[in-house]
Amino acid sequence: KATGLDSPRALAEEGARMNHCVATYWVSCEAGSRIFSLVHADTRRRSTLQLSRNKTGQWVILQHKGPGN
């Protein structure tokens, strides 16, 4: 399951849940990045994904981190 993190509060909750600094990325989101909380359906393993558009307008992965990063 992918859930978009579209507010400072959502980023803060994800940062607390994952024990990493995603809460500080709101400025990147305002500049066009998109951040998602990912949860594997079977294993329930979690990760956080940050996407941004490259110069041609394609979405590219900037970061994909697990807990504690």
C-alpha positions as CSV (number, residue, x, y, z in Angstrom):
1,K,0.0,0.0,0.0
2,A,1.3,3.5,-0.9
3,T,0.0,6.5,1.1
4,G,0.9,10.0,0.0
5,L,2.4,12.1,2.8
6,D,0.9,15.5,1.9
7,S,1.2,17.6,5.0
8,P,3.8,18.6,7.6
9,R,1.9,16.5,10.1
10,A,1.8,13.4,7.9
11,L,5.6,13.7,7.4
12,A,6.1,14.2,11.2
13,E,4.0,11.1,12.0
14,E,6.0,9.0,9.4
15,G,9.3,10.3,10.8
16,A,8.3,9.3,14.3
17,R,7.0,5.9,13.1
18,M,10.1,5.2,11.0
19,N,12.7,6.9,13.3
20,H,14.1,9.0,10.5
21,C,14.2,12.7,9.4
22,V,11.4,12.7,6.7
23,A,9.6,15.4,8.8
24,T,12.2,17.9,7.6
25,Y,11.3,17.4,3.9
26,W,8.2,19.6,3.7
27,V,10.1,22.3,1.9
28,S,11.0,19.7,-0.8
29,C,7.3,18.8,-1.1
30,E,6.4,22.4,-1.6
31,A,9.0,22.5,-4.4
32,G,7.4,19.5,-6.1
33,S,8.8,16.3,-4.5
34,R,6.3,13.7,-3.5
35,I,6.8,11.4,-0.5
36,F,5.0,8.1,0.1
37,S,4.7,5.7,3.0
38,L,4.9,2.2,1.7
39,V,3.7,-0.9,3.5
40,H,4.1,-4.4,2.0
41,A,0.8,-6.2,2.0
42,D,2.1,-9.6,3.2
43,T,5.1,-8.8,5.4
44,R,3.9,-5.4,6.7
45,R,7.5,-4.1,6.2
46,R,7.6,-0.3,5.9
47,S,9.6,2.1,3.9
48,T,9.5,5.8,2.8
49,L,9.8,6.8,-0.8
50,Q,10.7,10.3,-2.2
51,L,10.1,11.1,-5.9
52,S,10.9,14.1,-7.9
53,R,10.6,15.1,-11.6
54,N,13.8,15.2,-13.6
55,K,14.6,17.8,-16.4
56,T,12.4,15.9,-18.9
57,G,9.4,15.7,-16.5
58,Q,9.7,12.0,-15.6
59,W,9.3,10.9,-12.0
60,V,12.6,9.6,-10.5
61,I,13.4,8.0,-7.1
62,L,15.4,10.4,-4.9
63,Q,15.3,8.3,-1.8
64,H,13.8,5.0,-0.6
65,K,14.6,4.4,3.1
66,G,13.6,1.9,5.7
67,P,13.3,2.4,9.5
68,G,16.1,4.2,11.3
69,N,17.6,6.1,8.3
